[in-house]
Amino acid sequence: MAVCRAVLLALLLLAAAAGHAYDIVDDTGRVQRFDAPPARIVSLLPSLTETVCALGACDRLVGRDRYSNWPDAVRGLPEVGGGLDPSIEAVVALRPDVVLAATSSRASVRLRALGLKVLALEPHTRAGLGRVTHVLAELLRLPRVDADALLARIDAGVAAAAASLPPRARGQSVYYEITPTPHAAGRGSFIDELMQALGMVNIVPAALGPFPKINPELVVRADPDLIIVSQQGAAELARRPGWARLRALRLGHVCEFSAAQRDILVRPGPRMPEAARLMADCAAHRIAPEKEAGGA
């Protein structure tokens, strides 16, 4: 399989060398011209790293940010630091044909000034994931059908996770904490979209945006049925003013996810079906059994 992929890439490079230059437009509207499909890619955002690999182009990655840790094949790549503030020298030393970065990355201007091609791509929603996946497939000169097939698998996986959720667990109000600051997953985020797909109701008002820093009193007033949080942040929930009285804490309706699970949950990429399954399993085990026992 690796040999076939290498042969295909060589053929693509030869075809491009014959004068078939092409333009790629990133999420900032910047147009970047390529004379050949990139064979050396540095990725500075985990969701982009994962999507490149899911498209079958992991072998073109030559460097990664410190948080890109899936699939296992990328762990052995040179690490260039954080995605927002990588080591510029380390990136340049890898001689990339293109650098994939978040739109919020502070490194893009400096990298471009040094003559590197940079594409700023950052999905925040399922629609955004679709757009970015198609841009990456175009960049890699892969057939559009490859991107369509990947997105179809993601949608099917999310739908299957939703179908697995017991009816009694649907319609529950949920508080999803991203960081203990606290920052929450709000309306319009891909996490909120997964909650909606699972029949859950986000307690964060739409007016606050997709990933707002919230007043903890908002959660006290909403008194959610279920709280989703990292294991690191779970221990201090009851110590927040008024939170010990929350229904979710009193009944044990708290899903604590490990660091590895959190990586899956907060990255809008090919592992979104796994994120949906984690959330569905959590709701089924934390809420549904009690409701079933109460209805018996």
Secondary structure, DSSP 8 states (H G I E B T S, - for coil): -HHHHHHHHHHHHHHHHTT--EEEE-TTS-EEEESS--SSEEE-SHHHHHHHHHTT-GGGEEEE-TT---SGGGGGS-B-B-SSSB-HHHHHHT--SEEEE-TT-TTHHHHHHTT--EEE----SHHHHHHHHHHHHHHHT--HHHHHHHHHHHHHHHHHHHHHS-GGGTT-EEEEEEETTTEE--TTSHHHHHHHHTT-EE-S-GGG-SS-B--HHHHHHH--SEEEEEHHHHTTGGGSTTGGG-HHHHHT-EEEE-HHHHHHHT--STTHHHHHHHHHHHHHHHTHHHHHHHH-
